[in-house]
Structure formats: structure tokens, C-alpha cells
Amino acid sequence: MCNACIDTSRVDAFGEQVIDIINKGATALMISIGHRTGLFDTMATLPPATSEEIAEHAMLNERYVREWLNAMVTARIVEYDRKSDTYLLPREHAAVLTRAASPDNMAVVAQFFSVLGSVEDDIVECFRNGGGVPYEQFDRFHEVMAEESGQTVVAALIEHILPLAPGTINALEQGIDVLDVGCGSGQALNLLAKRFPNSRFKGIDISEEAIGRASLEARTQKLGNITFEMVDAASLNEPARYHLVTAFDAIHDQAHPDRVLAGIRAALRPGGTFLMQDIAGSSFVDENMDHLLAPFFYTISCMHCMTVSLAAGGMGLGTLWGRQKATSMLHDAGFERVDIRDLPHDQLNHYYVARN
């Protein structure tokens, strides 16, 4: 390399950028810990307090709490007063880091970094030899995903998402058959089953853990109009059975999404509706340069969505398969009309309303 050809000012600027990335990556891990231990929630209820007082209220070990607090102070998340040796979580910061702030609690999302980090060795091996990392290798993934979807999709489901498909709420009140593909822990479907007792609901997912969580919640709520089954969505074979099929953030990580979409199309009754929520973005990377969370989504893709598909010998579409690819695949599956809808409060998702 020709040293004389290097713009040293650009090198220095990029070096600072990398340092900033490293610091923010470390901060993300600490935010995850703050969420999981309840420290943000505790501090939001306290006036300026010492590390001992915060640890006592949170029922945690003081030495660990103090080190966490110092990470938060240097990250400009928590304020520190040296004279009184006290720490304070500003109300403006609590508004995006506490459970009370849901659906705006970004600390939930920070948990994904430790979840993904647990499979880093496996992902590196895939870089060298191909293949993928299966669902069962991801500790806590369904737990974190359920919490994240609970404050986004589930919280907005009845008031904002269902009205995107006109007539759906009225039909649910009258009584229809509904299938949720890739139901995960079943939060969305259990909510619908409770809200619309005249309708009948079924959720399918390939994960035994997820189906177990979903079924337990249905039993706990004594819901008699819902069932959950462990099924590979690509093998769906229930022709003309459902009035409504939903899929929330589930299609892009299927092994064979083309087969899944074709099966969904066949499972709908004439005039039925497929409501699909998936990550907003373009199928072309250069059109995602200004995307709010593009690096995060491509990372999630590489270390989860893409790799679990490849592990099953699948297409490996990836998280940002994009609206162009999604629309094309919906048409190929037989959907004649596909409308892409967006919600003003949700910058991260597209909602596809597809009809046969």
C-alpha cells in the first residue's frame, strides 16, 4: 500500500468512528443488563441516589450495580453528582428505557446483542464452511422476541394493524377461521382469541419452545377457541379453510418462503385476506443507506434470520429481503392484489394486505 496515497485525516476520522462504534456496542450490552435486572425501572422511581440505595431498591449486588452505573454515566445515560455521590436517570431517558415507556422501550431491543453473541462461534464457522445455525441454538431468542413484539405488534394489533384490512374486525366479531403462520409465543393470536370469542384461531410454528409458551398462555387464559401446533409452514396443506391468515415478522426467515406463501394462498377461502407484517426496507442495499436501523437489521439477518433458513437448507432471504422481493413473491404465490400499507407510528415495518 502506498502510504503517500492515504488521506491521513480520513484515517483519523474513521478511527474515531470505530472507537465510537466500540463504545456504543459496549453500551448496548449494559443497556440490556439494565433492562433485565430492572435497574432502569428502579432508577425511574428514585430521586438522586447512591449506588447502595439503588442496589437496595433493586435488590441487587452493590458492587455490580456501581460498575454498571459508571458505564451508564460515561455513556451519558445516567447523571452523576460527585459531591453527593449520587446517580440519576433523567426522566427524558427513562421515557425510552423503562417498561413503563412501552412501546417506546428501546432497552428491549438491546437484548438481541447478547442473544446473537451467544452464537458468534457458530456463525464464524458458517462463514468458513457454509450452512447455518438452527433455531434451537439461540438461547432466549423466543423470550426476547416475544417481549419486543409484545410492545410493537401486539400493542397496536387491534387499534392500528387489523384496520389496514377493511372489514376484518367486523368479520372477526361475527366469527371466522384464522391462521397465524410463525406464531412464535402466540401473544398476538391469544389476544385475538380473547378479544373475538366468536372466531376460531390456530397458530403454527416450527419451534417446540414457542408452541409450548403459546399453548401454556392459552390454557392460563382459559381460551377455548384457539389451538397451537408445531408445524413446518412449508408443509401447510389446508385448502380453502381460512378467511384470514396472518404472519407477523415471520416469512423472511422461513426455509422455503415461496412454498409457505403458496400454501397460505391455497389455505385461504375465496375472498380471503393474508395480512403480513415484515421489516420495512428495500431489496437493494444502496436504497437502504438512510434506513434508520439498516446495520442492525443486516446484523440480525446474518446472525439469525438468514442463518436459521440456511440451516434448514433454505433460501436464506434475510431480514431486509425488501418490499420489491416480497411483492414479487406474493404475486408468484398467486395473490392478484397486494397493497403495502404503513403506520405513522411505525417506521420499521411494512404491512402487506394480499387478496386472491
C-alpha atoms as a printed R data frame, in Angstrom:
    type eleno elety resid chain resno       x       y      z
1   ATOM     1    CA   MET     A     1   0.000   0.000  0.000
2   ATOM     2    CA   CYS     A     2   1.268   3.449 -0.903
3   ATOM     3    CA   ASN     A     3   1.367   5.497  2.304
4   ATOM     4    CA   ALA     A     4   1.572   8.687  0.304
5   ATOM     5    CA   CYS     A     5  -1.779   7.819 -1.286
6   ATOM     6    CA   ILE     A     6  -3.573   7.624  2.074
7   ATOM     7    CA   ASP     A     7  -5.581  10.572  3.330
8   ATOM     8    CA   THR     A     8  -4.418  10.592  6.966
9   ATOM     9    CA   SER     A     9  -7.222  12.904  8.054
10  ATOM    10    CA   ARG     A    10  -9.688  10.351  6.723
11  ATOM    11    CA   VAL     A    11  -7.855   7.584  8.566
12  ATOM    12    CA   ASP     A    12  -8.053   9.549 11.823
13  ATOM    13    CA   ALA     A    13 -11.732  10.324 11.338
14  ATOM    14    CA   PHE     A    14 -12.550   6.689 10.619
15  ATOM    15    CA   GLY     A    15 -10.512   5.591 13.629
16  ATOM    16    CA   GLU     A    16 -12.648   7.834 15.799
17  ATOM    17    CA   GLN     A    17 -15.751   6.378 14.186
18  ATOM    18    CA   VAL     A    18 -14.630   2.838 15.055
19  ATOM    19    CA   ILE     A    19 -13.909   3.835 18.661
20  ATOM    20    CA   ASP     A    20 -17.400   5.307 18.860
21  ATOM    21    CA   ILE     A    21 -18.843   2.053 17.498
22  ATOM    22    CA   ILE     A    22 -16.955   0.014 20.104
23  ATOM    23    CA   ASN     A    23 -18.146   2.248 22.929
24  ATOM    24    CA   LYS     A    24 -21.738   2.103 21.722
25  ATOM    25    CA   GLY     A    25 -21.575  -1.670 21.309
26  ATOM    26    CA   ALA     A    26 -20.436  -1.968 24.929
27  ATOM    27    CA   THR     A    27 -23.184   0.410 25.994
28  ATOM    28    CA   ALA     A    28 -25.794  -1.734 24.245
29  ATOM    29    CA   LEU     A    29 -24.781  -4.718 26.393
30  ATOM    30    CA   MET     A    30 -25.061  -2.609 29.534
31  ATOM    31    CA   ILE     A    31 -28.487  -1.354 28.442
32  ATOM    32    CA   SER     A    32 -29.585  -4.978 28.075
33  ATOM    33    CA   ILE     A    33 -28.385  -5.729 31.605
34  ATOM    34    CA   GLY     A    34 -30.114  -2.618 32.910
35  ATOM    35    CA   HIS     A    35 -33.361  -3.840 31.423
36  ATOM    36    CA   ARG     A    36 -33.077  -7.453 32.543
37  ATOM    37    CA   THR     A    37 -32.144  -6.532 36.128
38  ATOM    38    CA   GLY     A    38 -34.834  -3.852 36.366
39  ATOM    39    CA   LEU     A    39 -32.285  -1.138 37.131
40  ATOM    40    CA   PHE     A    40 -33.787   1.358 34.707
41  ATOM    41    CA   ASP     A    41 -37.256   0.753 36.148
42  ATOM    42    CA   THR     A    42 -35.935   1.154 39.682
43  ATOM    43    CA   MET     A    43 -33.998   4.334 38.970
44  ATOM    44    CA   ALA     A    44 -37.001   5.893 37.238
45  ATOM    45    CA   THR     A    45 -38.803   5.856 40.595
46  ATOM    46    CA   LEU     A    46 -35.928   7.329 42.613
47  ATOM    47    CA   PRO     A    47 -34.546  10.814 43.226
48  ATOM    48    CA   PRO     A    48 -30.745  11.154 43.011
49  ATOM    49    CA   ALA     A    49 -29.461   8.111 44.927
50  ATOM    50    CA   THR     A    50 -26.200   6.419 45.878
51  ATOM    51    CA   SER     A    51 -25.198   3.091 44.395
52  ATOM    52    CA   GLU     A    52 -26.012   1.471 47.739
53  ATOM    53    CA   GLU     A    53 -29.531   2.918 47.719
54  ATOM    54    CA   ILE     A    54 -30.130   1.905 44.110
55  ATOM    55    CA   ALA     A    55 -28.846  -1.634 44.738
56  ATOM    56    CA   GLU     A    56 -31.052  -1.948 47.826
57  ATOM    57    CA   HIS     A    57 -34.199  -0.842 45.979
58  ATOM    58    CA   ALA     A    58 -33.403  -3.135 43.036
59  ATOM    59    CA   MET     A    59 -32.381  -5.990 45.374
60  ATOM    60    CA   LEU     A    60 -29.064  -6.410 43.574
61  ATOM    61    CA   ASN     A    61 -25.369  -6.638 44.448
62  ATOM    62    CA   GLU     A    62 -23.995  -3.137 45.063
63  ATOM    63    CA   ARG     A    63 -20.561  -3.676 43.521
64  ATOM    64    CA   TYR     A    64 -22.044  -4.788 40.207
65  ATOM    65    CA   VAL     A    65 -24.613  -2.014 40.316
66  ATOM    66    CA   ARG     A    66 -21.889   0.579 40.882
67  ATOM    67    CA   GLU     A    67 -19.841  -0.617 37.914
68  ATOM    68    CA   TRP     A    68 -22.947  -0.652 35.725
69  ATOM    69    CA   LEU     A    69 -23.799   2.869 36.878
70  ATOM    70    CA   ASN     A    70 -20.339   4.085 35.937
71  ATOM    71    CA   ALA     A    71 -20.750   2.626 32.452
72  ATOM    72    CA   MET     A    72 -24.086   4.437 32.182
73  ATOM    73    CA   VAL     A    73 -22.569   7.710 33.417
74  ATOM    74    CA   THR     A    74 -19.731   7.669 30.894
75  ATOM    75    CA   ALA     A    75 -22.221   6.764 28.164
76  ATOM    76    CA   ARG     A    76 -24.211   9.900 29.091
77  ATOM    77    CA   ILE     A    77 -27.287   7.879 30.021
78  ATOM    78    CA   VAL     A    78 -27.184   8.365 33.808
79  ATOM    79    CA   GLU     A    79 -26.182  11.628 35.507
80  ATOM    80    CA   TYR     A    80 -23.687  11.649 38.397
81  ATOM    81    CA   ASP     A    81 -23.079  14.197 41.151
82  ATOM    82    CA   ARG     A    82 -19.662  13.810 42.749
83  ATOM    83    CA   LYS     A    83 -20.409  15.938 45.815
84  ATOM    84    CA   SER     A    84 -23.300  13.765 46.922
85  ATOM    85    CA   ASP     A    85 -22.031  10.616 45.195
86  ATOM    86    CA   THR     A    86 -25.486  10.123 43.670
87  ATOM    87    CA   TYR     A    87 -26.824   8.886 40.358
88  ATOM    88    CA   LEU     A    88 -29.962   9.958 38.480
89  ATOM    89    CA   LEU     A    89 -31.765   8.584 35.439
90  ATOM    90    CA   PRO     A    90 -33.281  11.656 33.732
91  ATOM    91    CA   ARG     A    91 -36.989  11.411 33.014
92  ATOM    92    CA   GLU     A    92 -36.288  12.013 29.331
93  ATOM    93    CA   HIS     A    93 -34.027   8.936 29.266
94  ATOM    94    CA   ALA     A    94 -36.475   6.845 31.264
95  ATOM    95    CA   ALA     A    95 -39.004   7.603 28.523
96  ATOM    96    CA   VAL     A    96 -37.142   5.235 26.168
97  ATOM    97    CA   LEU     A    97 -35.504   2.782 28.589
98  ATOM    98    CA   THR     A    98 -38.176   1.568 31.013
99  ATOM    99    CA   ARG     A    99 -41.026  -0.910 30.910
100 ATOM   100    CA   ALA     A   100 -43.415   1.918 31.739
101 ATOM   101    CA   ALA     A   101 -42.380   3.567 28.452
102 ATOM   102    CA   SER     A   102 -43.599   0.652 26.294
103 ATOM   103    CA   PRO     A   103 -43.998   0.613 23.290
104 ATOM   104    CA   ASP     A   104 -41.059   3.043 23.204
105 ATOM   105    CA   ASN     A   105 -38.767   0.956 25.427
106 ATOM   106    CA   MET     A   106 -35.624   0.547 23.313
107 ATOM   107    CA   ALA     A   107 -33.864  -1.386 26.087
108 ATOM   108    CA   VAL     A   108 -35.858  -4.430 24.964
109 ATOM   109    CA   VAL     A   109 -34.127  -4.334 21.569
110 ATOM   110    CA   ALA     A   110 -30.666  -4.088 23.160
111 ATOM   111    CA   GLN     A   111 -31.107  -7.654 24.437
112 ATOM   112    CA   PHE     A   112 -30.615  -9.006 20.917
113 ATOM   113    CA   PHE     A   113 -26.871  -8.295 21.034
114 ATOM   114    CA   SER     A   114 -26.168 -10.764 23.826
115 ATOM   115    CA   VAL     A   115 -28.522 -13.309 22.217
116 ATOM   116    CA   LEU     A   116 -26.664 -13.051 18.911
117 ATOM   117    CA   GLY     A   117 -23.273 -13.022 20.613
118 ATOM   118    CA   SER     A   118 -24.001 -16.453 22.056
119 ATOM   119    CA   VAL     A   119 -23.801 -17.974 18.550
120 ATOM   120    CA   GLU     A   120 -20.849 -15.960 17.224
121 ATOM   121    CA   ASP     A   121 -18.540 -19.001 17.120
122 ATOM   122    CA   ASP     A   122 -21.141 -20.959 15.164
123 ATOM   123    CA   ILE     A   123 -21.660 -18.088 12.710
124 ATOM   124    CA   VAL     A   124 -17.902 -17.783 12.124
125 ATOM   125    CA   GLU     A   125 -17.837 -21.494 11.313
126 ATOM   126    CA   CYS     A   126 -20.641 -20.913  8.776
127 ATOM   127    CA   PHE     A   127 -18.563 -18.187  7.120
128 ATOM   128    CA   ARG     A   128 -15.833 -20.787  6.595
129 ATOM   129    CA   ASN     A   129 -17.909 -23.813  5.680
130 ATOM   130    CA   GLY     A   130 -21.400 -22.593  4.750
131 ATOM   131    CA   GLY     A   131 -24.591 -23.949  6.218
132 ATOM   132    CA   GLY     A   132 -26.439 -22.267  9.051
133 ATOM   133    CA   VAL     A   133 -27.244 -22.168 12.756
134 ATOM   134    CA   PRO     A   134 -30.629 -23.721 13.667
135 ATOM   135    CA   TYR     A   135 -33.290 -22.151 15.891
136 ATOM   136    CA   GLU     A   136 -32.517 -24.345 18.873
137 ATOM   137    CA   GLN     A   137 -29.009 -22.877 19.196
138 ATOM   138    CA   PHE     A   138 -30.375 -19.455 20.163
139 ATOM   139    CA   ASP     A   139 -30.817 -19.133 23.920
140 ATOM   140    CA   ARG     A   140 -33.572 -16.694 24.954
141 ATOM   141    CA   PHE     A   141 -34.415 -15.725 21.381
142 ATOM   142    CA   HIS     A   142 -38.132 -16.501 21.707
143 ATOM   143    CA   GLU     A   143 -38.258 -14.812 25.102
144 ATOM   144    CA   VAL     A   144 -36.727 -11.590 23.746
145 ATOM   145    CA   MET     A   145 -38.711 -11.712 20.511
146 ATOM   146    CA   ALA     A   146 -41.954 -12.136 22.440
147 ATOM   147    CA   GLU     A   147 -41.150  -9.129 24.597
148 ATOM   148    CA   GLU     A   148 -40.258  -6.992 21.584
149 ATOM   149    CA   SER     A   149 -43.317  -7.983 19.563
150 ATOM   150    CA   GLY     A   150 -45.479  -7.548 22.644
151 ATOM   151    CA   GLN     A   151 -44.762  -3.841 22.755
152 ATOM   152    CA   THR     A   152 -44.920  -3.280 18.995
153 ATOM   153    CA   VAL     A   153 -47.174  -5.623 17.010
154 ATOM   154    CA   VAL     A   154 -49.384  -6.871 19.840
155 ATOM   155    CA   ALA     A   155 -49.887  -3.432 21.374
156 ATOM   156    CA   ALA     A   156 -51.034  -1.995 18.034
157 ATOM   157    CA   LEU     A   157 -52.818  -5.056 16.661
158 ATOM   158    CA   ILE     A   158 -56.485  -4.259 17.182
159 ATOM   159    CA   GLU     A   159 -56.452  -0.476 17.024
160 ATOM   160    CA   HIS     A   160 -53.993   0.058 14.179
161 ATOM   161    CA   ILE     A   161 -52.965  -3.121 12.307
162 ATOM   162    CA   LEU     A   162 -56.232  -5.002 11.734
163 ATOM   163    CA   PRO     A   163 -57.985  -1.900 10.304
164 ATOM   164    CA   LEU     A   164 -55.402  -1.933  7.478
165 ATOM   165    CA   ALA     A   165 -57.514  -4.759  6.024
166 ATOM   166    CA   PRO     A   166 -61.008  -3.204  5.831
167 ATOM   167    CA   GLY     A   167 -63.815  -5.346  7.187
168 ATOM   168    CA   THR     A   168 -61.528  -7.604  9.228
169 ATOM   169    CA   ILE     A   169 -62.659  -6.520 12.682
170 ATOM   170    CA   ASN     A   170 -66.325  -6.853 11.786
171 ATOM   171    CA   ALA     A   171 -65.683 -10.317 10.338
172 ATOM   172    CA   LEU     A   172 -63.825 -11.387 13.473
173 ATOM   173    CA   GLU     A   173 -66.692 -10.221 15.628
174 ATOM   174    CA   GLN     A   174 -69.135 -12.231 13.517
175 ATOM   175    CA   GLY     A   175 -66.937 -15.344 13.587
176 ATOM   176    CA   ILE     A   176 -64.323 -16.570 11.100
177 ATOM   177    CA   ASP     A   177 -61.423 -19.047 10.879
178 ATOM   178    CA   VAL     A   178 -57.974 -17.541 11.360
179 ATOM   179    CA   LEU     A   179 -54.466 -18.974 10.929
180 ATOM   180    CA   ASP     A   180 -51.274 -17.330 12.206
181 ATOM   181    CA   VAL     A   181 -48.122 -18.586 10.452
182 ATOM   182    CA   GLY     A   182 -44.936 -18.436 12.506
183 ATOM   183    CA   CYS     A   183 -46.949 -17.615 15.609
184 ATOM   184    CA   GLY     A   184 -43.955 -17.645 17.958
185 ATOM   185    CA   SER     A   185 -45.054 -17.431 21.580
186 ATOM   186    CA   GLY     A   186 -48.609 -16.756 20.490
187 ATOM   187    CA   GLN     A   187 -49.099 -13.326 22.040
188 ATOM   188    CA   ALA     A   188 -50.874 -11.839 19.037
189 ATOM   189    CA   LEU     A   189 -53.137 -14.834 18.446
190 ATOM   190    CA   ASN     A   190 -54.049 -15.276 22.114
191 ATOM   191    CA   LEU     A   191 -55.021 -11.610 22.226
192 ATOM   192    CA   LEU     A   192 -57.272 -12.054 19.189
193 ATOM   193    CA   ALA     A   193 -58.841 -15.216 20.592
194 ATOM   194    CA   LYS     A   194 -59.710 -13.408 23.799
195 ATOM   195    CA   ARG     A   195 -60.996 -10.303 22.030
196 ATOM   196    CA   PHE     A   196 -63.061 -12.181 19.414
197 ATOM   197    CA   PRO     A   197 -64.668 -15.224 21.086
198 ATOM   198    CA   ASN     A   198 -66.900 -15.993 18.076
199 ATOM   199    CA   SER     A   199 -63.899 -16.667 15.835
200 ATOM   200    CA   ARG     A   200 -61.658 -19.731 15.724
201 ATOM   201    CA   PHE     A   201 -57.868 -19.427 15.775
202 ATOM   202    CA   LYS     A   202 -54.916 -21.670 15.001
203 ATOM   203    CA   GLY     A   203 -51.214 -20.876 15.324
204 ATOM   204    CA   ILE     A   204 -48.353 -22.844 13.790
205 ATOM   205    CA   ASP     A   205 -44.614 -22.587 14.356
206 ATOM   206    CA   ILE     A   206 -41.612 -24.829 13.836
207 ATOM   207    CA   SER     A   207 -40.279 -24.164 17.343
208 ATOM   208    CA   GLU     A   208 -41.340 -26.557 20.091
209 ATOM   209    CA   GLU     A   209 -40.339 -23.975 22.703
210 ATOM   210    CA   ALA     A   210 -42.527 -21.293 21.128
211 ATOM   211    CA   ILE     A   211 -45.540 -23.583 20.774
212 ATOM   212    CA   GLY     A   212 -45.134 -24.614 24.405
213 ATOM   213    CA   ARG     A   213 -45.184 -20.977 25.535
214 ATOM   214    CA   ALA     A   214 -48.189 -20.168 23.349
215 ATOM   215    CA   SER     A   215 -50.215 -23.190 24.487
216 ATOM   216    CA   LEU     A   216 -49.482 -22.538 28.157
217 ATOM   217    CA   GLU     A   217 -50.704 -18.958 27.863
218 ATOM   218    CA   ALA     A   218 -53.890 -20.091 26.096
219 ATOM   219    CA   ARG     A   219 -54.582 -22.584 28.889
220 ATOM   220    CA   THR     A   220 -53.822 -19.975 31.537
221 ATOM   221    CA   GLN     A   221 -56.344 -17.617 29.970
222 ATOM   222    CA   LYS     A   222 -58.849 -20.477 29.520
223 ATOM   223    CA   LEU     A   223 -59.246 -19.786 25.805
224 ATOM   224    CA   GLY     A   224 -61.360 -22.454 24.171
225 ATOM   225    CA   ASN     A   225 -61.313 -21.103 20.616
226 ATOM   226    CA   ILE     A   226 -57.600 -21.476 19.888
227 ATOM   227    CA   THR     A   227 -55.073 -24.241 19.161
228 ATOM   228    CA   PHE     A   228 -51.331 -24.259 18.561
229 ATOM   229    CA   GLU     A   229 -49.390 -26.859 16.592
230 ATOM   230    CA   MET     A   230 -45.723 -27.444 15.826
231 ATOM   231    CA   VAL     A   231 -45.780 -27.460 12.021
232 ATOM   232    CA   ASP     A   232 -43.332 -26.587  9.266
233 ATOM   233    CA   ALA     A   233 -45.185 -23.804  7.453
234 ATOM   234    CA   ALA     A   234 -43.804 -25.039  4.126
235 ATOM   235    CA   SER     A   235 -45.878 -28.215  4.535
236 ATOM   236    CA   LEU     A   236 -49.148 -26.353  5.094
237 ATOM   237    CA   ASN     A   237 -51.914 -28.242  3.306
238 ATOM   238    CA   GLU     A   238 -55.329 -26.960  4.362
239 ATOM   239    CA   PRO     A   239 -57.032 -25.852  1.142
240 ATOM   240    CA   ALA     A   240 -59.699 -23.137  1.334
241 ATOM   241    CA   ARG     A   241 -60.055 -23.368  5.114
242 ATOM   242    CA   TYR     A   242 -59.333 -19.868  6.447
243 ATOM   243    CA   HIS     A   243 -60.933 -16.481  5.998
244 ATOM   244    CA   LEU     A   244 -57.857 -14.700  7.365
245 ATOM   245    CA   VAL     A   245 -54.191 -15.701  7.542
246 ATOM   246    CA   THR     A   246 -51.626 -13.565  9.366
247 ATOM   247    CA   ALA     A   247 -47.828 -13.642  9.574
248 ATOM   248    CA   PHE     A   248 -46.017 -11.189 11.816
249 ATOM   249    CA   ASP     A   249 -42.281 -10.812 11.109
250 ATOM   250    CA   ALA     A   250 -42.143 -14.485 10.146
251 ATOM   251    CA   ILE     A   251 -41.960 -15.051  6.392
252 ATOM   252    CA   HIS     A   252 -38.436 -13.823  5.627
253 ATOM   253    CA   ASP     A   253 -36.713 -16.365  7.892
254 ATOM   254    CA   GLN     A   254 -38.639 -19.373  6.577
255 ATOM   255    CA   ALA     A   255 -36.522 -22.020  4.876
256 ATOM   256    CA   HIS     A   256 -38.815 -22.053  1.840
257 ATOM   257    CA   PRO     A   257 -40.854 -18.836  1.875
258 ATOM   258    CA   ASP     A   258 -42.059 -19.466 -1.671
259 ATOM   259    CA   ARG     A   259 -43.729 -22.699 -0.566
260 ATOM   260    CA   VAL     A   260 -45.074 -21.031  2.574
261 ATOM   261    CA   LEU     A   261 -46.695 -18.227  0.600
262 ATOM   262    CA   ALA     A   262 -48.162 -20.666 -1.920
263 ATOM   263    CA   GLY     A   263 -49.567 -22.750  0.937
264 ATOM   264    CA   ILE     A   264 -51.082 -19.656  2.530
265 ATOM   265    CA   ARG     A   265 -52.669 -18.654 -0.769
266 ATOM   266    CA   ALA     A   266 -54.194 -22.125 -1.115
267 ATOM   267    CA   ALA     A   267 -55.383 -22.137  2.515
268 ATOM   268    CA   LEU     A   268 -57.476 -19.005  2.044
269 ATOM   269    CA   ARG     A   269 -61.127 -19.232  1.165
270 ATOM   270    CA   PRO     A   270 -62.324 -17.263 -1.876
271 ATOM   271    CA   GLY     A   271 -62.206 -13.583 -0.956
272 ATOM   272    CA   GLY     A   272 -59.909 -14.292  1.985
273 ATOM   273    CA   THR     A   273 -57.155 -11.989  3.196
274 ATOM   274    CA   PHE     A   274 -53.481 -12.502  4.002
275 ATOM   275    CA   LEU     A   275 -52.111  -9.850  6.374
276 ATOM   276    CA   MET     A   276 -48.307  -9.924  6.521
277 ATOM   277    CA   GLN     A   277 -46.107  -7.673  8.631
278 ATOM   278    CA   ASP     A   278 -42.437  -7.610  7.723
279 ATOM   279    CA   ILE     A   279 -39.426  -5.347  8.034
280 ATOM   280    CA   ALA     A   280 -39.653  -2.131  6.032
281 ATOM   281    CA   GLY     A   281 -36.873  -1.597  3.542
282 ATOM   282    CA   SER     A   282 -35.661  -2.066  0.013
283 ATOM   283    CA   SER     A   283 -34.391  -5.234 -1.640
284 ATOM   284    CA   PHE     A   284 -31.400  -3.161 -2.829
285 ATOM   285    CA   VAL     A   285 -28.701  -2.280 -0.309
286 ATOM   286    CA   ASP     A   286 -27.915   1.123 -1.832
287 ATOM   287    CA   GLU     A   287 -31.529   2.156 -1.188
288 ATOM   288    CA   ASN     A   288 -31.125   1.295  2.494
289 ATOM   289    CA   MET     A   289 -28.253   3.685  3.163
290 ATOM   290    CA   ASP     A   290 -30.519   6.098  5.041
291 ATOM   291    CA   HIS     A   291 -32.578   3.381  6.740
292 ATOM   292    CA   LEU     A   292 -32.873   4.091 10.463
293 ATOM   293    CA   LEU     A   293 -31.687   0.612 11.520
294 ATOM   294    CA   ALA     A   294 -30.078  -0.897  8.423
295 ATOM   295    CA   PRO     A   295 -26.811  -2.047 10.093
296 ATOM   296    CA   PHE     A   296 -28.811  -3.581 12.939
297 ATOM   297    CA   PHE     A   297 -31.171  -5.407 10.584
298 ATOM   298    CA   TYR     A   298 -28.391  -6.758  8.367
299 ATOM   299    CA   THR     A   299 -26.643  -7.976 11.539
300 ATOM   300    CA   ILE     A   300 -29.830  -9.633 12.827
301 ATOM   301    CA   SER     A   301 -30.140 -11.192  9.375
302 ATOM   302    CA   CYS     A   302 -26.611 -12.565  9.226
303 ATOM   303    CA   MET     A   303 -26.707 -13.922 12.768
304 ATOM   304    CA   HIS     A   304 -30.299 -15.156 12.938
305 ATOM   305    CA   CYS     A   305 -32.899 -14.778 10.166
306 ATOM   306    CA   MET     A   306 -30.682 -15.763  7.231
307 ATOM   307    CA   THR     A   307 -28.732 -18.437  9.067
308 ATOM   308    CA   VAL     A   308 -31.752 -20.298 10.500
309 ATOM   309    CA   SER     A   309 -33.151 -20.522  6.976
310 ATOM   310    CA   LEU     A   310 -29.858 -21.794  5.577
311 ATOM   311    CA   ALA     A   311 -29.576 -24.300  8.431
312 ATOM   312    CA   ALA     A   312 -32.726 -25.936  7.093
313 ATOM   313    CA   GLY     A   313 -31.413 -25.962  3.530
314 ATOM   314    CA   GLY     A   314 -33.484 -22.909  2.722
315 ATOM   315    CA   MET     A   315 -33.290 -19.771  0.594
316 ATOM   316    CA   GLY     A   316 -31.773 -17.528  3.259
317 ATOM   317    CA   LEU     A   317 -33.709 -14.438  2.165
318 ATOM   318    CA   GLY     A   318 -32.550 -12.352  5.106
319 ATOM   319    CA   THR     A   319 -34.263  -9.708  7.205
320 ATOM   320    CA   LEU     A   320 -34.080  -6.982  4.576
321 ATOM   321    CA   TRP     A   321 -35.454  -9.021  1.679
322 ATOM   322    CA   GLY     A   322 -37.342  -5.804  0.954
323 ATOM   323    CA   ARG     A   323 -40.671  -4.698 -0.429
324 ATOM   324    CA   GLN     A   324 -39.696  -5.424 -4.061
325 ATOM   325    CA   LYS     A   325 -38.856  -9.071 -3.394
326 ATOM   326    CA   ALA     A   326 -41.773  -9.512 -1.023
327 ATOM   327    CA   THR     A   327 -44.275  -8.131 -3.526
328 ATOM   328    CA   SER     A   328 -42.843 -10.263 -6.317
329 ATOM   329    CA   MET     A   329 -43.055 -13.434 -4.225
330 ATOM   330    CA   LEU     A   330 -46.628 -12.682 -3.165
331 ATOM   331    CA   HIS     A   331 -47.645 -12.308 -6.804
332 ATOM   332    CA   ASP     A   332 -45.786 -15.511 -7.716
333 ATOM   333    CA   ALA     A   333 -47.725 -17.303 -4.953
334 ATOM   334    CA   GLY     A   334 -50.970 -16.356 -6.673
335 ATOM   335    CA   PHE     A   335 -52.079 -13.194 -4.919
336 ATOM   336    CA   GLU     A   336 -53.549 -10.910 -7.561
337 ATOM   337    CA   ARG     A   337 -53.796  -7.803 -5.381
338 ATOM   338    CA   VAL     A   338 -51.085  -6.733 -2.954
339 ATOM   339    CA   ASP     A   339 -51.314  -3.436 -1.084
340 ATOM   340    CA   ILE     A   340 -48.400  -2.168  1.019
341 ATOM   341    CA   ARG     A   341 -49.554  -0.132  3.982
342 ATOM   342    CA   ASP     A   342 -47.548   1.771  6.586
343 ATOM   343    CA   LEU     A   343 -48.483   3.103 10.010
344 ATOM   344    CA   PRO     A   344 -47.464   6.635 11.047
345 ATOM   345    CA   HIS     A   345 -46.086   5.495 14.410
346 ATOM   346    CA   ASP     A   346 -44.185   2.501 12.966
347 ATOM   347    CA   GLN     A   347 -41.196   3.366 10.785
348 ATOM   348    CA   LEU     A   348 -39.727  -0.133 10.894
349 ATOM   349    CA   ASN     A   349 -42.436  -2.292  9.293
350 ATOM   350    CA   HIS     A   350 -44.430  -2.658  6.118
351 ATOM   351    CA   TYR     A   351 -47.890  -4.229  6.250
352 ATOM   352    CA   TYR     A   352 -48.880  -6.235  3.196
353 ATOM   353    CA   VAL     A   353 -52.581  -6.826  2.573
354 ATOM   354    CA   ALA     A   354 -52.827  -9.587 -0.057
355 ATOM   355    CA   ARG     A   355 -56.002 -10.981 -1.535
356 ATOM   356    CA   ASN     A   356 -56.694 -13.779 -4.013
